[in-house]
């Protein structure tokens, strides 16, 4: 009894395992580029949503406080800020104002309780602000919700992919293409 060897062992052979690893490798080669494309599209969409949120916030502030607020973007710095126009060129902070503002009128972000300055490159690696509205890269919203330009566009990019954000001058409506 003890000397008997079982010849019918259940399990995988080395050849079986190599075939499975080979098949998984082929599937992985097909999936990895698709994953990178999806990750890039996700980064670009998140950054676009970030800028759209800033535009909505500036517009809502203008309507709520019944005075002009804006959003300014700088291509070279890859940043945008939401600001109170009445303090835009004032170097002094006005923390007791409603809403509180930092130097140059930068308003407080209600979500993270920091000044509303967003660096897209550090928040969403690889995403860049490619184009801003003519006339200085900023848009002003007025108390009735309209903006200062007939139509304003911002373009964000990541590699060959781009998203265009358009603000209607007459309504202040924000759309993304």
C-alpha positions as CSV (number, residue, x, y, z in Angstrom):
1,X,0.0,0.0,0.0
2,X,2.7,2.5,0.9
3,X,4.7,1.7,-2.1
4,X,2.0,2.4,-4.6
5,X,2.3,5.6,-6.7
6,X,-0.7,7.4,-7.9
7,X,-0.3,8.0,-11.6
8,X,-3.5,10.1,-12.0
9,X,-2.6,13.3,-10.2
10,X,-4.9,16.3,-10.6
11,X,-3.4,19.7,-11.2
12,X,-1.8,22.0,-13.8
13,X,1.4,21.2,-15.7
14,X,4.0,23.8,-16.5
15,X,2.8,23.8,-20.1
16,X,-0.8,24.6,-18.9
17,X,0.5,27.5,-16.8
18,X,2.7,28.9,-19.6
19,X,-0.3,28.9,-22.0
20,X,-2.4,30.8,-19.4
21,X,0.4,33.3,-18.9
22,X,0.8,33.7,-22.6
23,X,-2.9,34.4,-23.1
24,X,-3.0,36.9,-20.3
25,X,0.0,38.7,-21.8
26,X,-1.8,39.0,-25.1
27,X,-5.0,40.3,-23.4
28,X,-2.9,42.7,-21.3
29,X,-1.2,44.1,-24.4
30,X,-4.5,44.8,-25.9
31,X,-6.0,46.4,-22.8
32,X,-3.1,48.5,-21.5
33,X,-3.3,51.1,-24.4
34,X,-7.0,51.3,-23.9
35,X,-6.5,51.9,-20.2
36,X,-4.1,54.7,-20.8
37,X,-6.5,56.3,-23.3
38,X,-9.3,56.1,-20.7
39,X,-7.1,57.5,-17.9
40,X,-6.1,60.4,-20.1
41,X,-9.8,61.1,-21.1
42,X,-10.7,61.0,-17.4
43,X,-7.9,63.5,-16.4
44,X,-9.1,65.9,-19.1
45,X,-12.7,65.5,-18.1
46,X,-11.9,66.1,-14.4
47,X,-9.8,69.2,-15.3
48,X,-12.6,70.5,-17.5
49,X,-15.1,70.0,-14.7
50,X,-12.8,71.9,-12.4
51,X,-12.8,74.9,-14.8
52,X,-16.6,74.7,-15.4
53,X,-17.1,74.7,-11.6
54,X,-15.0,77.9,-11.3
55,X,-17.1,79.6,-14.1
56,X,-20.3,78.6,-12.4
57,X,-19.1,79.8,-9.0
58,X,-18.0,83.2,-10.5
59,X,-21.4,83.6,-12.1
60,X,-23.3,82.6,-9.0
61,X,-21.3,85.1,-6.9
62,X,-22.1,87.9,-9.4
63,X,-25.9,87.1,-9.2
64,X,-25.8,86.6,-5.4
65,X,-23.8,89.7,-4.5
66,X,-25.2,91.8,-7.3
67,X,-21.8,93.0,-8.5
68,X,-19.3,91.7,-11.0
69,X,-17.1,88.7,-10.4
70,X,-14.8,86.9,-12.8
71,X,-12.6,84.0,-13.7
72,X,-9.1,84.6,-15.1
73,X,-6.8,82.0,-16.7
74,X,-3.1,82.2,-17.5
75,X,-1.8,79.8,-20.1
76,X,1.9,80.1,-19.2
77,X,1.2,79.4,-15.5
78,X,-1.6,76.8,-16.3
79,X,-3.7,78.4,-13.6
80,X,-7.1,80.0,-13.1
81,X,-8.6,82.1,-10.3
82,X,-12.0,83.3,-9.3
83,X,-12.0,86.9,-8.3
84,X,-14.1,89.8,-7.1
85,X,-13.8,92.6,-9.7
86,X,-14.1,95.4,-7.1
87,X,-10.8,94.3,-5.6
88,X,-9.2,92.9,-8.7
89,X,-6.3,95.4,-8.8
90,X,-6.0,95.8,-5.0
91,X,-2.9,94.3,-3.4
92,X,-4.5,94.4,0.1
93,X,-6.5,91.4,1.4
94,X,-10.1,92.1,2.5
95,X,-10.8,89.1,4.7
96,X,-13.7,90.8,6.4
97,X,-15.6,91.5,3.2
98,X,-18.5,89.3,2.1
99,X,-17.2,87.1,0.5
100,X,-13.7,87.3,1.9
101,X,-11.0,88.1,-0.7
102,X,-7.2,87.7,-0.8
103,X,-4.9,90.2,-2.6
104,X,-6.1,91.0,-6.2
105,X,-9.6,90.0,-5.2
106,X,-9.1,86.2,-5.2
107,X,-12.2,84.8,-3.5
108,X,-12.4,81.9,-1.0
109,X,-13.3,78.5,-2.4
110,X,-16.3,77.2,-0.4
111,X,-15.3,73.6,-1.0
112,X,-11.7,73.4,0.4
113,X,-11.7,76.7,2.2
114,X,-8.6,77.9,0.4
115,X,-8.2,80.8,-2.0
116,X,-9.7,80.0,-5.4
117,X,-6.5,79.5,-7.3
118,X,-6.3,76.3,-9.3
119,X,-3.0,75.0,-10.8
120,X,-4.2,72.5,-13.4
121,X,-0.8,70.9,-14.0
122,X,-0.5,69.9,-10.3
123,X,-4.1,68.9,-9.9
124,X,-4.4,66.9,-13.2
125,X,-0.9,65.9,-14.5
126,X,-0.4,66.6,-18.2
127,X,-3.5,68.8,-18.6
128,X,-2.9,72.3,-19.9
129,X,-4.8,75.4,-20.6
130,X,-4.2,75.8,-24.3
131,X,-6.4,78.9,-25.1
132,X,-8.2,81.6,-23.1
133,X,-10.6,84.4,-24.0
134,X,-9.2,87.2,-26.0
135,X,-8.5,90.4,-24.1
136,X,-6.5,89.1,-21.1
137,X,-7.7,85.6,-20.5
138,X,-10.5,86.5,-18.1
139,X,-14.3,86.6,-18.2
140,X,-16.5,88.9,-16.1
141,X,-20.0,87.9,-15.0
142,X,-22.5,90.6,-14.1
143,X,-25.4,90.6,-11.7
144,X,-28.0,89.4,-14.3
145,X,-25.7,86.4,-15.1
146,X,-24.4,87.5,-18.5
147,X,-20.7,87.8,-19.2
148,X,-18.7,90.6,-20.7
149,X,-17.9,89.0,-24.1
150,X,-20.4,87.9,-26.7
151,X,-18.9,84.4,-26.5
152,X,-15.8,83.3,-24.6
153,X,-13.9,80.1,-25.0
154,X,-11.3,78.2,-23.0
155,X,-9.5,75.2,-24.5
156,X,-7.9,72.5,-22.3
157,X,-5.7,69.9,-23.7
158,X,-4.0,66.6,-22.9
159,X,-1.8,65.2,-25.7
160,X,-3.9,65.3,-28.8
161,X,-7.2,65.4,-26.9
162,X,-8.9,68.7,-26.3
163,X,-12.1,70.1,-24.5
164,X,-13.6,73.4,-25.4
165,X,-15.5,75.3,-22.8
166,X,-17.8,78.1,-24.2
167,X,-19.5,80.8,-22.2
168,X,-22.4,82.6,-23.8
169,X,-22.1,86.3,-23.5
170,X,-25.8,87.0,-23.4
171,X,-26.9,84.3,-20.9
172,X,-23.6,83.3,-19.1
173,X,-24.5,79.6,-19.9
174,X,-21.4,77.3,-19.9
175,X,-21.2,74.5,-22.4
176,X,-18.5,71.9,-23.0
177,X,-17.6,70.3,-26.4
